[in-house]
Amino acid sequence: MKKKLGIISIIIFILSAALGIREYFFIGSFFPGDTVTSIVIFFLATGLPPVIGLIFSFFSKKGDLKIIGMIGNGAVMILTIVWPLTIRILLGEFGG
């Protein structure tokens, strides 16, 4: 069971990394404009899976799967949640 959690964590990492790359480099946004809908879909597609994958990797068996899952999902989480939120706060575009 713990090995399956590690495999699921790596699959989530690969999918969320692919969606993140697609979002940042090829499309720019799922919908035209900066609507609330596009922000929610962006979070559900690229922000939530790494968090779930990170949780799965914590409970997986020790070894390569755990390390890859933790590093990969952590990196995607930083690039899709922490980095954009930090930029918005520092540039003063968050909440007026």
N, C-alpha and C positions, 0 to 999 in steps of 0.2 A: 504493500500500500504506500509506503513512504517513497519507494522508487518511482511509483506512478505520479506522485505529487511533484517530484523533481522533473519528470518528463513534461507534465502539464505546465509547470512553471517556465520551462524553456520554450515550449510551443507558444505560450502567451507572450513571452519576450520577443520571439521572432515576429509574431503577428503585430504586436504593438509597435515594434521598431519599423516594420514595413509601412504601417499606417502613418506613423510619425514622419517618416521620410517622404511619403506621398503628400502629406499635408504641408510640410515646410517647403519642399523644393519644387513640387510640380503643380499644385493647385492653389495654395494660398489660403483657401477656405472651402468648406463644403458647400456653402451657399454664398451668393454674392452679397457683399455688405457685411458689416459687423453686427448681426442681429443676435438676439439672445438665443434663438434656435441654433444658430451655427456654433455658438460657444458651448451650449449644452451637448450638442452632437460631437464636437471636438473633444470635450472632456470624457464623454462616454466611450469614444473610439480610441483615444490615445492616452488619457489620463487615468482612467479607472483600471484597465487591464494590468498595467505594471504594479499597481498597488496589490491587486489580487495575486499576481504572480510572485510578488515579494513575500506575501503571507504564505503562499504555498511552498516557497523555497525555504522558509524558516522551519517548516514542519517536515521537509523531505529528509531523506537519508544522507548522512555525511558523505562527501565525496565531490566528484567533478560536477555532477548535476546541481548540487546545492550551490557551489561556488559560481557556476555560470549563471544560474537563475538569479542569485542575489546581485551579482555585479551587473548583469544585463538589465534586469528589471529596475535596479536602482538608477542606472544611467538613463534609461528611458524616462523614468519618473522625474529625474532632475531636469531633463531637457523638455519635457512636456508640461510639467506642473510648476516646479520651483523657478526655473529660468524665466518663463513668461510672466509669472506673478511678481518676481523681483523687478523685472524691467518696468512693469506697469506701476509699481509702487515708487520706484526711484524716479521715473519720469513724470510722476504726478498725474497720471491718467486714470487713477483708480479712485472712484468715488468723488470726483470733483476736485 
